[in-house]
Each structure stands twice: as C-alpha cells, then as structure tokens.
Amino acid sequence: MTAITAINARNQFKGTVKEIIRGPVLSEVDVETAAGIVTSVITTRSIDSLNIKVGDELLTIFKATEVMLAKF
C-alpha cells in the first residue's frame, strides 16, 4: 500500500471509525473527528477493499461542488 505524501484537498479531518452500517451495495461509515462525526456513504466493496474496521484511523476528505441550505 502506498502512503499519501501530498493531496490538494483543503477540507480534510483525521478521525477514528466509530461505526459501520453495512448494506448489500452501499454502507455508512461514521468517523469521529475533532470537528464532529463525519458520515460517509461508500460502496461495501470499497470498505472490504480498504479493510476498514471500527477503531481504524482515517483521513476524511471533502470535495463538495454544491452545498444546499434551507431556512425554516
């Protein structure tokens, strides 16, 4: 496995996997970061390929092209 030496994404947080909710195709991964809980929906195949488990330390990286807000 190659280590990440540089990345141009500015929005990133280190965190620890707290929960994985597995589905047949997509799964949710909850990562506790200094900014709060980040939930990522990724393919179950990716979880298996990356061997992600509860307790693992991960880097969450955000690349958003749209943020929606609603006022009530």
C-alpha positions in Angstrom: 0.0 0.0 0.0 1.3 3.4 -0.9 1.3 6.2 1.7 -0.3 9.5 0.9 2.5 12.1 0.7 0.5 15.0 -0.6 -3.1 15.9 -1.6 -4.6 19.2 -2.9 -7.9 18.9 -1.0 -8.1 21.5 1.7 -11.1 20.2 3.5 -9.9 17.2 5.5 -10.0 15.9 9.0 -8.3 13.0 10.7 -10.6 10.7 12.7 -11.4 7.3 14.1 -14.1 4.9 12.7 -16.8 4.7 15.3 -19.5 2.7 13.4 -20.0 0.9 10.1 -23.6 0.2 8.9 -23.1 -2.4 6.2 -25.6 -2.7 3.3 -25.6 -5.1 0.3 -24.2 -2.4 -2.0 -23.7 0.8 -0.1 -22.6 1.2 3.5 -22.3 4.1 6.0 -19.0 4.8 7.9 -19.2 7.1 10.9 -15.8 8.8 11.6 -15.3 10.8 14.8 -13.2 13.9 14.1 -12.2 17.0 16.0 -15.0 18.8 14.1 -17.6 16.2 15.0 -18.9 13.0 13.4 -18.5 12.7 9.6 -20.6 10.1 7.9 -19.5 8.8 4.5 -21.6 6.6 2.3 -19.4 4.4 0.2 -19.7 1.1 -1.6 -19.5 -2.0 0.6 -16.9 -3.3 -1.8 -14.7 -0.3 -1.0 -15.0 -1.0 2.7 -13.8 -4.5 2.1 -11.1 -3.5 -0.3 -9.7 -0.9 2.1 -10.2 -3.3 5.0 -11.9 -0.5 7.0 -12.8 -1.6 10.6 -14.2 0.1 13.7 -11.3 1.7 15.5 -9.2 2.4 12.4 -7.8 5.9 11.9 -8.8 7.5 8.6 -8.5 10.8 6.8 -11.8 12.2 5.8 -11.5 14.3 2.6 -14.3 16.7 1.3 -14.7 17.7 -2.3 -18.0 19.4 -2.5 -19.3 21.1 -5.6 -22.7 22.0 -4.0 -23.9 22.8 -0.5 -27.6 23.3 0.0 -29.2 25.3 2.8 -32.9 25.5 3.8 -34.4 28.2 6.1 -37.5 27.4 8.1 
